[in-house]
Amino acid sequence: MKTKEWFKKFFVKVNEVAKEDMSEYDPKAEYDTRVKLPEWQLKKIKNRKIRNK
């Protein structure tokens, strides 16, 4: 069980590090630098959000 707990803690920390870094975000920029998702992905995400409410 110790290794299972270790892996869980490890991946939680990796997830925190891998989150989007907003340090270079410029609120005054006149263009959008975010990645645009394809419609099929947006549809899946929206449906999941509706289903989880």
C-alpha positions in Angstrom: 0.0 0.0 0.0 2.9 2.4 0.6 3.8 2.4 -3.1 0.2 3.1 -4.1 0.1 6.1 -1.7 3.5 7.3 -3.0 2.4 7.2 -6.6 -0.8 9.1 -5.7 1.2 11.8 -4.0 3.7 11.9 -6.8 1.0 12.3 -9.5 -0.8 15.0 -7.5 2.4 17.0 -7.4 3.1 16.4 -11.1 -0.4 17.6 -11.8 0.1 20.8 -9.8 3.3 21.5 -11.7 1.7 20.8 -15.1 -1.2 23.2 -14.6 -1.3 26.1 -17.0 1.3 28.7 -16.2 -0.3 32.1 -16.2 2.9 34.0 -15.3 3.3 35.3 -18.9 -0.4 36.2 -19.2 -0.8 39.8 -20.5 -4.3 41.2 -19.8 -3.7 44.1 -22.2 -2.9 41.9 -25.2 -5.1 42.5 -28.2 -4.9 38.9 -29.4 -5.8 35.5 -27.9 -2.9 33.1 -27.4 -5.0 30.3 -25.9 -5.4 27.0 -27.9 -8.6 26.7 -29.7 -10.3 23.4 -29.2 -12.1 21.6 -32.1 -15.9 21.7 -31.9 -16.2 18.0 -31.1 -14.0 18.4 -28.0 -16.0 21.5 -26.9 -19.2 19.6 -27.3 -17.9 16.7 -25.1 -16.7 19.1 -22.4 -20.0 21.0 -22.4 -22.0 17.8 -22.2 -19.9 16.5 -19.4 -20.4 19.8 -17.5 -24.2 19.7 -18.0 -24.3 16.0 -16.9 -22.3 16.7 -13.7 -24.6 19.6 -12.5 
